[in-house]
Amino acid sequence: MMNNAQNNPFILRPYVSKELFCDRMQEMNDIIRFLENGSNVSLITMRRIGKTGLILRTFDELRTKKYGYKTIYADIYSTQNVDDFVSTLASAVVAQTKESGIKAFFSILGGIRPLVSYDPVSGQPQVSVIFQNDAQRFSTIESIFDYLENLGEKVVVAIDEFQQIREYENVNMEGFLRSKIQHLKNVSFIFSGSDKRLMTDMFEGEKSPFYQSVTNVPLGKIDSQIYASFITELFKKGGKHIEKSSVDYILKWSRCHTLYTQTLCNFTYMLSDTEVTIEDVYKAIDLIFRTEADKFYTIRTMLTKGQWKYLECVAKEGTLKQPTSGKFLNKYDLGTAASSKRMLKSLLDKELLYETRTEEGSEYCVYNVFLSRWLERL
């Protein structure tokens, strides 16, 4: 029985086990089906919706005897250049290589001398490499791909936040990677990213090297009924009972957005006894606001007064469909349609607002659900 906070089943990490992972069966099966069919896959979605967890859950399945894949996960969000990319990719390979095979892996990297250290918190290997010139950098990437290609087993490499390669200066990283990846037969790729504009251009832009080279798997929010059953069951396994109305409120308040839902459930579980009440949910929300407040105030200092007011107005709307309509502008005294467009673009560029395109047109919301709910109360 999970009867204390140390056994809180609502994890705040991307993935621990399939028992603590909610649904995504259709998406996982689609990814596997496309990979098995010889197609690389893209996952393009907003942040904190669960794409990393989905990748790791899919990897769990791919490593089973049924499929027999070797899986490599590399998050390149913090990389700034090709050197960082190589180090991150090499670290990801080493993390999935037995100690006896690490020497063989390094031997194929040519004349470079990689240094290996271990993260004191996670224990994961960290490979650092010093290059003499660009040719050495790119030959090392090619050598890593060749190593994976010749392992004698099927390999899937997931590169998370793939749009980051566009930030590398003075290099056509897209062109280089595409030219190497297209010739691999035993290595498949999952390219995931949360910058919708950049990722879409990378794979749908006609001038992009990766144009129409992948199959995209859409990733939206988890169905509320499925999520409600999952939440209720995890509370039950922990020896706690939660009313359906409280679960419904959690999902409505967090907008079924994975990280925010998990966090609210985590805090509610932590603060409650065996009988979980709506008051426990309210206490959890207050605790979230207290822990997040400094971040929100920091955001405010980074914006102009006009931008902050506009962000607050969108939050109060919940979902904004007509940002230039007279009704919206007059309601909040926001000035002209032209100024609204400028504010909207600025906040989209800063990733404080998020745009969703529907058949009826674009809709806008505050990206961070906690920030949105906090702004509603102002």
Secondary structure as GFF3:
##gff-version 3
##sequence-region A 1 378
A	DSSP	three_ten_helix	5	7	.	.	.	ID=ss1
A	DSSP	three_ten_helix	18	20	.	.	.	ID=ss2
A	DSSP	alpha_helix	25	36	.	.	.	ID=ss3
A	DSSP	beta_strand	40	44	.	.	.	ID=ss4
A	DSSP	alpha_helix	51	62	.	.	.	ID=ss5
A	DSSP	beta_strand	70	75	.	.	.	ID=ss6
A	DSSP	alpha_helix	82	95	.	.	.	ID=ss7
A	DSSP	alpha_helix	99	107	.	.	.	ID=ss8
A	DSSP	beta_strand	115	118	.	.	.	ID=ss9
A	DSSP	beta_strand	125	128	.	.	.	ID=ss10
A	DSSP	alpha_helix	134	149	.	.	.	ID=ss11
A	DSSP	beta_strand	155	160	.	.	.	ID=ss12
A	DSSP	three_ten_helix	162	167	.	.	.	ID=ss13
A	DSSP	alpha_helix	173	181	.	.	.	ID=ss14
A	DSSP	beta_strand	187	193	.	.	.	ID=ss15
A	DSSP	alpha_helix	196	204	.	.	.	ID=ss16
A	DSSP	beta_strand	214	216	.	.	.	ID=ss17
A	DSSP	alpha_helix	224	237	.	.	.	ID=ss18
A	DSSP	beta_strand	241	242	.	.	.	ID=ss19
A	DSSP	alpha_helix	244	254	.	.	.	ID=ss20
A	DSSP	alpha_helix	258	271	.	.	.	ID=ss21
A	DSSP	beta_strand	275	276	.	.	.	ID=ss22
A	DSSP	alpha_helix	278	302	.	.	.	ID=ss23
A	DSSP	alpha_helix	305	317	.	.	.	ID=ss24
A	DSSP	alpha_helix	326	332	.	.	.	ID=ss25
A	DSSP	alpha_helix	337	349	.	.	.	ID=ss26
A	DSSP	beta_strand	353	358	.	.	.	ID=ss27
A	DSSP	beta_strand	361	366	.	.	.	ID=ss28
A	DSSP	alpha_helix	369	376	.	.	.	ID=ss29
###
